């Protein structure tokens, strides 16, 4: 799996070329394994990931040290991510299915992936990886056990919130595809992603490649834990895959369920429901008040409640403040409709 590495070069990019058949096969998926791998990297370098600090405060004291150390060695701080630790993303992928796939991971692929990590490491970490490479069956079992322990400690408690953000992002992207086509949707995934000449183009830092999807399509996978940028999988037999940051990820995404329930409880009432239902396009506070037939001060209060619940995002545009549904808001409206 190739992420951006090193010093950025404007000419390095991966072009994922789509034929007419590929365009019909573009789909979205979810990857619990990808989230866990990047959770490990966040825990190794927390200062680089401020959007995860709320989550970090909740989980750092429950981390199983030995299992975390093993996963850290396999995954590394950044750069290349071994593909065997994640299964092929699917819409209905569950943590249990991901772990089952890891327990049955192809040993030849495991050797190749660990060999790449050996080349990219040094010192004690390199020696540990070489030892793992010499006993692949044992390594696969130990990595699966460590995966399970670390998952239960750091992501299982927040998986409902995390999964909701992922599915909400997919709902937004799917709607954009329906209204603006593949080009419009792809161009909005991330500043480093664009569309041109029949290809999804991903700007990276050290890796350049032209990938002909050859009728296999393209899998698009939102991520909460890797909120810094994009990654790609291009090597067969894996289907070409693009991981990108999910929308709506803030430092409070991992709030306690009781806090979320309390915030959503404050939404009950026709005025706020009406504001949320009509927030599919960005509007100013004055426009919201006019459309709802209420005072500006009342509209501002309702917007503040919706924003606290994570259903509305407010951004300043010059002297104006614009309000728009978040992915979570999109998911809620979609469920109601």
C-alpha positions in Angstrom: 0.0 0.0 0.0 1.5 3.3 -1.2 1.1 6.5 0.8 2.7 9.8 0.2 6.3 9.6 1.5 9.3 11.9 1.8 9.6 15.3 0.1 6.7 16.2 -2.1 7.3 16.2 -5.8 4.7 17.8 -8.0 5.1 15.3 -10.9 4.6 12.2 -8.8 1.1 10.7 -9.1 -0.8 7.5 -9.7 -3.2 7.6 -12.5 -6.0 5.0 -12.1 -7.3 4.8 -15.6 -11.0 3.7 -15.9 -12.6 2.2 -19.0 -16.3 2.5 -19.5 -16.6 -0.9 -17.9 -14.5 0.2 -14.9 -16.7 3.3 -14.4 -19.7 1.0 -13.9 -17.6 -1.0 -11.3 -16.5 1.9 -9.2 -17.7 1.1 -5.7 -17.2 2.1 -2.0 -15.9 0.0 0.8 -15.0 0.0 4.5 -11.8 -1.4 5.9 -11.6 -2.0 9.7 -8.0 -3.3 9.2 -6.9 0.0 7.5 -8.4 1.9 10.5 -6.6 -0.2 13.0 -3.2 0.0 11.1 -3.4 3.8 11.2 -4.6 3.8 14.8 -1.3 2.1 15.6 0.6 4.8 13.7 -1.4 7.6 15.5 -0.5 6.0 18.8 3.1 5.9 17.8 3.2 9.6 16.8 0.2 11.3 18.5 1.6 14.8 18.1 1.2 14.6 14.4 -2.6 13.8 14.6 -4.5 16.5 16.5 -7.9 15.3 15.1 -7.4 12.0 17.0 -6.5 13.6 20.4 -10.1 13.1 21.8 -9.9 9.4 20.9 -6.4 9.1 22.2 -7.4 10.4 25.6 -10.0 7.6 25.8 -7.8 4.7 24.8 -4.2 5.4 25.7 -4.4 3.9 29.2 -6.0 0.6 28.0 -3.3 -0.3 25.4 -2.0 -3.9 25.6 1.7 -3.1 25.4 3.1 -6.4 24.0 0.5 -6.7 21.3 0.9 -3.1 20.4 4.7 -3.5 20.1 4.3 -6.4 17.8 1.8 -4.6 15.5 4.0 -1.5 15.6 7.0 -3.5 14.3 4.9 -4.9 11.4 3.2 -1.7 10.5 5.9 0.9 11.1 5.6 4.7 11.7 4.7 5.7 8.2 5.4 4.9 4.5 4.7 1.4 3.2 1.9 -0.5 4.9 1.9 -4.3 4.6 -1.1 -5.4 2.6 -1.6 -8.7 4.4 -2.8 -6.9 7.6 -5.9 -5.6 5.8 -8.5 -7.5 3.8 -10.1 -6.3 0.6 -12.5 -3.5 1.6 -16.2 -4.2 1.3 -19.4 -2.2 2.1 -20.4 -4.8 4.7 -16.9 -5.5 6.0 -16.9 -6.2 9.7 -14.0 -6.4 12.2 -14.7 -10.1 12.7 -14.5 -10.8 9.0 -11.3 -8.7 8.8 -9.7 -10.8 11.6 -10.8 -14.1 10.0 -9.1 -13.0 6.7 -5.9 -12.1 8.5 -5.8 -15.6 10.2 -6.0 -17.1 6.7 -3.7 -14.6 5.0 -1.6 -16.0 2.1 1.8 -16.9 3.4 3.6 -16.0 0.2 2.0 -12.6 0.3 3.0 -12.2 3.9 6.6 -13.0 3.1 6.7 -10.5 0.3 5.1 -7.8 2.5 7.5 -8.4 5.4 10.4 -8.4 3.0 9.5 -4.9 1.9 9.3 -3.8 5.6 12.8 -5.4 6.2 14.2 -3.2 3.4 12.6 -0.1 4.8 13.7 -0.6 8.4 17.0 -0.8 10.4 18.4 -1.8 13.8 16.4 -3.8 16.3 13.2 -3.4 14.2 14.8 -4.8 11.2 16.2 -7.8 13.2 12.7 -8.5 14.6 11.1 -8.4 11.1 13.8 -10.8 9.8 12.9 -13.2 12.6 9.2 -12.9 11.7 10.1 -13.5 8.1 11.8 -16.8 9.0 8.7 -18.2 10.7 5.7 -17.0 8.6 3.1 -19.4 10.1 4.0 -18.4 13.7 4.1 -14.7 12.6 0.6 -14.9 11.0 -0.8 -16.3 14.2 0.9 -13.8 16.5 -0.1 -10.8 14.3 -3.7 -12.0 14.3 -3.7 -12.4 18.1 -2.2 -8.9 18.5 -4.6 -7.4 16.0 -7.5 -8.8 18.1 -6.2 -7.5 21.4 -5.4 -4.1 20.1 -8.7 -3.8 18.3 -10.7 -4.7 21.4 -8.7 -2.1 23.5 -8.6 0.9 21.2 -11.2 0.7 18.4 -14.0 -1.6 19.5 -15.3 1.0 22.0 -15.6 3.6 19.3 -16.4 1.5 16.3 -20.1 2.6 16.2 -19.0 6.2 15.9 -16.2 5.5 13.5 -18.4 3.2 11.3 -21.1 5.9 11.2 -18.7 8.5 9.9 -17.5 6.1 7.2 -21.0 5.2 6.1 -22.1 8.8 6.2 -19.2 9.9 4.0 -20.1 7.2 1.5 -23.7 8.4 1.5 -22.5 11.9 0.6 -20.1 10.7 -2.2 -22.8 8.5 -3.6 -25.2 11.4 -3.9 -22.5 13.5 -5.5 -21.9 10.7 -8.1 -25.6 10.7 -8.9 -25.8 14.4 -9.3 -22.3 15.3 -10.7 -20.9 12.0 -12.1 -17.7 10.2 -11.3 -15.5 13.2 -12.3 -17.4 15.6 -9.9 -17.2 13.1 -7.1 -13.6 12.1 -7.6 -12.5 15.8 -7.7 -14.0 16.4 -4.3 -12.4 13.5 -2.5 -9.2 15.3 -1.5 -7.0 18.2 -2.7 -4.5 15.6 -4.0 -7.2 13.7 -6.0 -8.4 14.9 -9.4 -10.1 13.6 -12.6 -8.6 13.9 -16.0 -8.4 12.0 -19.3 -10.5 9.1 -18.0 -8.5 8.6 -14.9 -8.6 9.2 -11.2 -5.3 11.0 -10.5 -3.8 10.8 -7.0 -0.8 13.0 -6.3 1.8 11.3 -4.1 5.4 12.2 -3.1 7.6 9.4 -4.2 5.6 7.0 -6.3 4.4 7.4 -9.9 2.4 4.8 -11.8 -0.1 4.4 -14.5 -2.7 1.8 -13.5 -5.1 0.4 -16.1 -7.9 -1.0 -14.1 -8.8 -3.3 -17.0 -12.4 -3.8 -16.2 -11.8 -4.6 -12.5 -13.1 -1.2 -11.4 -11.9 0.9 -8.5 -12.7 0.7 -4.8 -13.0 4.0 -2.9 -12.5 3.7 0.9 -13.0 6.6 3.3 -10.9 6.6 6.5 -11.2 8.3 9.8 -7.8 7.3 11.3 -5.7 8.3 8.3 -7.1 11.8 8.1 -3.9 13.3 6.8 -4.0 12.1 3.2 -4.5 9.4 0.6 -3.1 5.9 0.0 -3.4 3.5 -3.0 -3.2 -0.2 -3.6 -2.2 -1.0 -7.1 -0.5 -4.4 -7.1 -2.4 -7.4 -8.4 -4.2 -9.5 -7.3 -5.8 -6.8 -5.2 -8.4 -4.6 -6.9 -7.1 -1.0 -7.4 -8.1 0.8 -4.3 -7.9 4.4 -3.1 -8.1 5.4 0.6 -9.0 9.0 1.3 -9.9 11.0 4.4 -13.6 10.8 5.4 -15.5 14.1 5.7 -16.7 15.4 9.0 -13.8 14.2 11.2 -13.2 16.6 14.1 -11.3 16.2 17.3 -14.7 15.3 19.0 -15.6 12.4 16.7 -15.0 9.8 19.4 -17.2 11.4 22.0 -18.9 9.1 24.6 -22.2 7.6 23.5 -24.0 9.3 26.4 -22.8 12.7 25.3 -24.0 11.9 21.7 -27.4 10.7 23.0 -27.8 13.9 25.0 -26.9 16.1 22.1 -29.3 14.3 19.7 -32.0 14.5 22.3 -31.9 18.3 22.1 -32.8 18.1 18.4 -36.4 17.0 18.9 -38.8 19.6 17.6 -40.1 20.7 14.2 -38.0 23.8 13.8 -34.6 22.0 14.0 -35.9 19.1 11.9 -36.9 21.6 9.2 -33.5 23.3 9.3 -31.7 20.0 9.0 -33.9 18.8 6.2 -33.2 22.0 4.2 -29.5 22.1 4.9 -28.4 20.2 1.8 -27.1 23.4 0.3 -24.9 26.0 2.2 -27.0 28.9 3.5 -26.3 31.9 5.7 -27.9 32.3 9.1 -30.2 34.9 7.7 -31.3 32.6 4.9 -31.9 29.8 7.4 -34.1 32.2 9.4 -36.0 33.5 6.4 -36.7 30.0 5.1 -37.8 28.8 8.5 -39.9 31.9 9.2 -38.1 32.6 12.5 -35.9 35.3 14.0 -32.2 35.3 13.2 -31.4 34.9 16.9 -33.6 31.8 17.1 -32.1 30.4 13.9 -28.6 30.9 15.4 -29.6 29.0 18.5 -31.0 26.1 16.6 -27.9 25.9 14.4 -25.7 25.9 17.4 -27.6 22.9 18.8 -27.4 21.1 15.4 -23.7 21.9 15.2 -23.1 20.5 18.7 -24.8 17.3 17.7 -22.5 17.0 14.7 -25.3 17.3 12.1 -24.4 20.8 10.8 -21.0 22.2 9.9 -20.5 26.0 9.9 -17.7 27.7 7.9 -16.9 31.3 7.4 -16.9 32.7 3.9 -15.7 36.3 4.2 -18.2 38.1 6.5 -20.8 35.3 6.1 -21.2 32.1 8.0 -22.4 29.2 5.9 -24.2 26.2 7.3 -24.3 22.7 5.6 -25.2 19.2 6.7 -22.3 17.0 7.7 -22.0 13.4 6.6 -23.7 12.4 9.9 -26.5 14.8 9.1 -26.7 13.3 5.6 -27.0 9.8 7.0 -29.7 10.8 9.4 -31.8 12.6 6.7 -31.3 9.6 4.4 -32.5 7.2 7.0 -35.6 9.3 7.7 -36.4 9.7 4.0 
